Amino acid sequence: MPGEPGAGPGSSLRDMTNAHDVVAAYWAAAEVRDWDAFGALLADDVLYRGPQTREQVRGREAYIRFNVEGFAYDWHITVQQVVGEGQYAASWIEFTGSEGTQPGLCFFDLGDDGRITRITDFWPDPYELPASRAHLVERY
């Protein structure tokens, strides 16, 4: 259906046949702040959870508001990888904001209609290499 989000011209949610395409469209819409396209990918009762901070947001409108108001500064997302099969996908992104760049790992569940029903978002903090392993690895 025209006007629905997609990976390019002529695409629609119905044209997206796998979780990979839906998650790629989700991150693309987020990066350009197209909140209508972003919201169209979400189920009405989407559930977002951030385990490290124990944040939880229920519902499409609340989740859009969380993204718009909760990150009200200049930020950018670079997708490193999206993998998906059936109704499940995972992504690795690099989030760049006012405090630098950090990796994000996000897991998605999709409903039968292809909309995102659950998002579990992990933001691992980097830490120094323990001395006990230094002789076993190569740093990059």
HELIX and SHEET records of a PDB file:
HELIX    1   1 LEU A   13  ASP A   15  5                                   3    
HELIX    2   2 ALA A   19  GLU A   31  1                                  13    
HELIX    3   3 TRP A   35  ALA A   40  1                                   6    
HELIX    4   4 ARG A   60  GLY A   70  1                                  11    
HELIX    5   5 ALA A  131  LEU A  136  5                                   6    
SHEET    1   A 6 GLU A  55  ARG A  58  0                                        
SHEET    2   A 6 LEU A  42  GLY A  50 -1                                        
SHEET    3   A 6 ILE A 116  PHE A 122  1                                        
SHEET    4   A 6 GLY A 100  LEU A 110 -1                                        
SHEET    5   A 6 TYR A  88  GLY A  97 -1                                        
SHEET    6   A 6 HIS A  76  GLU A  85 -1                                        
END                                                                             
